[in-house]
Amino acid sequence: MKETKRLTIKEISQRIGISAATVDRVLNNRGNVKPETYRKVMDKLNEMNYRPNKSASFLSRKKEVSIAVVFPELPDYFWWQVEKGVHIAYEELRDYGLRIELFKSEKYDMEKQKQVVQDIISSKEFDAIAISPNDSEEMADLIDQAMDSGMGICTFNNDSPLSKRLFYVGCDYRIAGRLAADLLCKMTGRDAKLGLITSDASSVPSATTFQLQQKIMGFREVIADQHVEMTHLLKLKQEDYEQADVFRSLFEQVDAVYVTSAKLNVVAQHLERSGLAGQVALIGHDMTEEIYSYMRNDVVTATICQDPVNQGYLAVKTLFAYLAYGEKINVKENITKLELVTKENARYYI
């Protein structure tokens, strides 16, 4: 049976045959240890099934780990769930020296979010940033700047794969698009006409382009395999979502619609007012009380939930482990689950 007793540094040093000072440097990441000695100590610790006392490790460091969490303020129904995950991680880790501060960038304004991040970097008050970038490409240089300065950066919800970020936590949005297409194709058949609604990346505030592009890519892949036609693609600016005539024209020409943006509730409202609810299948993302109501009234056919609580939780917890204990980032893309929600199981997501 493996050793499970909590061992002291003195006991470990006696068992391994290495000085207590060297063991202490290994356990607390103090440096000045030869690589071969470090490996020998860690191998022995693994053999003994040793688990470090993390609170003692924090006390020995006497150092707080500060993480800034940056994300848009809208849609608020989604981000409060992310905040819940961040708070759960904080409650688990605050006794080990974690400090968290939240920064909400206004709407999806890219320049304002970049300024928020630049201010965080310049302040030198934080060890790391967990960010949901409004625009993957535009934020890449700033992420690289922060990484080059010694900060740890991760992305969540929306990735910046061309940057030097440590890791990403969130959905595979290409699979989300495939899931939406697969459901609509099964519901409507090969002769169906499908519509897709997305946000115009040139609009202000800007859209999360990488995420939306991935959803559209996945959607197109499946309908091509199924030989189903996507007859309409609407790229809408924020103000366009208020134009009822645009939506009515779309609904009259298609059998089903996939909404890639965070506007499923708005599109559902237009569908209901058009009098075509039940005739046009409608699928999008996320769950709110409003969307739940539309599902019960057979306006929204299904929605795809993206596990936002776990996104906030894993981003903070993984960053903390990397900073506080030197744990390696073994998974560069930590993909959270996608869940298909219909009227029958929707109540479990409210």
HELIX and SHEET records of a PDB file:
HELIX    1   1 ILE A    9  ILE A   16  1                                   8    
HELIX    2   2 ALA A   20  LEU A   27  1                                   8    
HELIX    3   3 PRO A   35  GLU A   47  1                                  13    
HELIX    4   4 LYS A   54  ARG A   61  1                                   8    
HELIX    5   5 ASP A   76  LEU A   93  1                                  18    
HELIX    6   6 ARG A   94  TYR A   96  5                                   3    
HELIX    7   7 MET A  110  SER A  123  1                                  14    
HELIX    8   8 SER A  136  ASP A  148  1                                  13    
HELIX    9   9 TYR A  173  THR A  188  1                                  16    
HELIX   10  10 THR A  209  ASP A  225  1                                  17    
HELIX   11  11 GLN A  238  GLU A  242  5                                   5    
HELIX   12  12 ALA A  244  PHE A  251  1                                   8    
HELIX   13  13 LEU A  264  SER A  274  1                                  11    
HELIX   14  14 GLU A  289  ARG A  296  1                                   8    
HELIX   15  15 PRO A  308  TYR A  325  1                                  18    
HELIX   16  16 ALA A  346  TYR A  349  5                                   4    
SHEET    1   A 6 LEU A  98  SER A 105  0                                        
SHEET    2   A 6 VAL A  65  PRO A  72  1                                        
SHEET    3   A 6 ALA A 128  ILE A 131  1                                        
SHEET    4   A 6 GLY A 152  PHE A 156  1                                        
SHEET    5   A 6 PHE A 167  GLY A 170  1                                        
SHEET    6   A 6 GLU A 333  ILE A 335  1                                        
SHEET    1   B 6 GLU A 229  LEU A 236  0                                        
SHEET    2   B 6 LYS A 193  SER A 199  1                                        
SHEET    3   B 6 ALA A 256  VAL A 259  1                                        
SHEET    4   B 6 ALA A 281  HIS A 285  1                                        
SHEET    5   B 6 ALA A 302  CYS A 305  1                                        
SHEET    6   B 6 GLU A 339  VAL A 341 -1                                        
END                                                                             
